Amino acid sequence: MDRDVELRQLRCLVAIVDEGGFTDAALALGVSQAAVSRTLASLERALGVRLLRRTSREVAPTAAGLRVVAQARRVLREAKALVEEATSGHTLLRVGYAWAALGRHTAAFQRRWTQAHPGTELRLVRVNSATAGLAEGACDVAVVRRPLEERRYDSAIVGLERRLCALPADDPLARRRSVRLAELEGRTILVDRRTGTTTAELWPPDARPRTEETHDVDDWLTVIAGGRCIGMTAEATAHQYPRPGVVFRPVRDAEPVAVRLAWCRDDAHPATQAAVELLTSLYRNG
């Protein structure tokens, strides 16, 4: 028995039920009444069940028909969403990020994008992975703060951010306006090795601090506020996640963090260059 089911068959079934009969369903679908009858018959053969009960006065779903109609509506909705997702390149730009998006530039980026590109919706998507959602297909472009080594990705540096040390509010260093790397020796640094910008290699080989690992910014902040560890992060984190009990101080002798916008080399979104230009302007003039 042929079990293949086509979307046109499901549309036909739903139209018959919604329109209350074959004649009106044919008008709604723009086909002949005979075509509607043939399509329904082929669906019933494929499923091996009778879907509609037909009398001289009405057409009504059978018990099996009610179940199939409910599933058909769901399948048709999902098929429509799939088509919209695949064809929305010019109407939606999904921007992935792992921890802190664009810090103090996040709101300005959203507002200016809406003004300059009203036909392309901007959507920020948080994905805590090394590619901030690119590898997972969750975004079209991604804000990353370390290079993506795979050749299938391309990127552009849109700005630089200071490195900040995150400290418990009662830490002696929290009273300072800034700190140096050497002052963090002997401390335990909480890091995210998948997405973070902090590694022990920032310090000389003979003076590296201990590290512990986390994968979530909220956990990172909670542990630091509790005093067990300190952290180092890009400036955007301080703007994106202010937290009682945690203070951020610039690390004077640490290299700044390069902020990149990355995308898939062979499948760049049409609005990628516009996003690069706007972000570069925000960082340059901010």
C-alpha positions, 0 to 999 in steps of 0.5 A, spaced: 500 500 500 502 506 498 503 510 504 506 517 501 502 523 503 502 530 500 501 537 502 496 538 497 492 532 499 492 535 506 490 542 504 484 538 500 482 535 506 482 541 511 479 545 505 473 540 505 472 540 512 473 548 513 468 550 507 463 544 509 463 541 502 466 539 496 464 544 491 466 550 496 472 547 497 474 546 490 472 554 489 477 555 495 483 551 492 481 554 485 480 547 482 475 543 479 470 539 484 472 532 481 479 534 482 477 535 490 474 528 490 480 525 486 485 528 491 481 526 497 480 519 495 488 518 494 489 520 501 484 515 504 487 510 500 494 512 502 492 512 509 487 506 509 482 509 513 475 513 511 476 520 513 469 523 511 462 521 512 458 524 506 450 524 506 446 528 501 445 533 506 453 534 509 460 532 509 463 530 516 469 527 518 469 520 521 473 519 528 479 517 524 478 524 520 478 528 526 484 526 528 487 526 521 484 533 520 488 536 527 494 533 525 494 536 518 493 543 520 499 542 524 503 539 519 501 545 514 502 550 519 509 547 520 510 547 512 508 554 512 513 556 517 519 552 514 518 556 507 518 562 511 524 561 515 527 558 508 525 564 504 526 570 509 533 572 508 531 579 506 526 580 512 529 577 518 537 578 520 538 573 526 544 576 530 547 570 535 551 572 541 554 567 547 554 572 553 554 579 552 551 581 545 554 588 544 554 591 551 552 598 551 551 598 544 546 593 544 540 598 544 543 603 539 544 597 534 537 595 535 534 602 534 538 604 529 537 598 525 530 598 525 530 606 523 535 604 517 532 597 515 525 597 516 524 591 512 529 587 515 527 585 522 533 584 527 533 579 532 538 577 537 539 570 539 543 568 545 547 561 544 552 559 549 557 556 544 563 557 540 560 560 534 554 563 538 549 559 534 552 559 527 554 552 527 547 550 530 544 554 524 540 558 530 543 565 527 545 568 520 551 572 523 554 572 530 558 576 535 564 573 537 570 575 541 575 570 539 577 568 532 573 562 529 578 558 526 574 553 521 575 556 514 567 555 513 566 562 517 568 569 515 568 575 520 570 582 520 573 586 526 567 591 528 571 594 534 575 593 541 573 592 548 577 593 554 578 587 559 575 588 565 576 584 572 570 582 575 571 582 583 566 581 589 564 588 592 568 587 598 574 584 595 580 589 597 582 590 589 575 593 588 577 599 592 582 600 586 580 604 580 584 599 576 588 593 576 594 589 573 595 582 571 600 581 576 595 583 582 591 577 580 596 572 581 595 567 586 587 568 585 582 563 582 579 565 575 573 563 573 573 562 565 568 559 560 573 555 555 568 554 550 566 562 549 570 566 553 576 571 552 580 569 558 585 564 558 591 562 563 596 564 557 594 572 558 599 571 564 607 569 564 608 561 564 611 562 571 605 567 574 599 564 571 593 564 576 588 557 577 582 557 573 575 554 574 570 553 569 563 555 568 558 555 562 553 560 564 554 568 565 549 567 571 553 562 574 559 566 573 556 572 576 553 568 582 560 565 584 564 571 583 559 575 588 560 569 593 567 571 593 570 564 591 573 566 584 574 572 580 573 573 573 576 577 567 571 579 561 570 583 555 567 590 557 560 588 554 559 584 560 559 589 565 554 593 561 549 587 559 549 584 566 550 589 572 550 585 578 549 587 586 555 584 589 560 584 583 564 590 581 568 591 574 575 594 574 579 595 568 585 591 567 590 596 565 596 592 562 591 587 558 590 587 551 583 589 549 578 584 546 577 584 538 569 584 537 568 580 531 561 579 527 562 572 523 558 569 518 558 563 514 563 564 508 558 560 503 552 563 505 552 570 507 546 573 509 544 579 504 544 584 510 551 582 513 555 588 510 550 593 513 550 590 520 558 590 519 558 597 517 553 599 523 557 596 528 563 599 526 560 606 526 557 604 533 564 602 536 568 607 532 563 613 535 561 610 541 
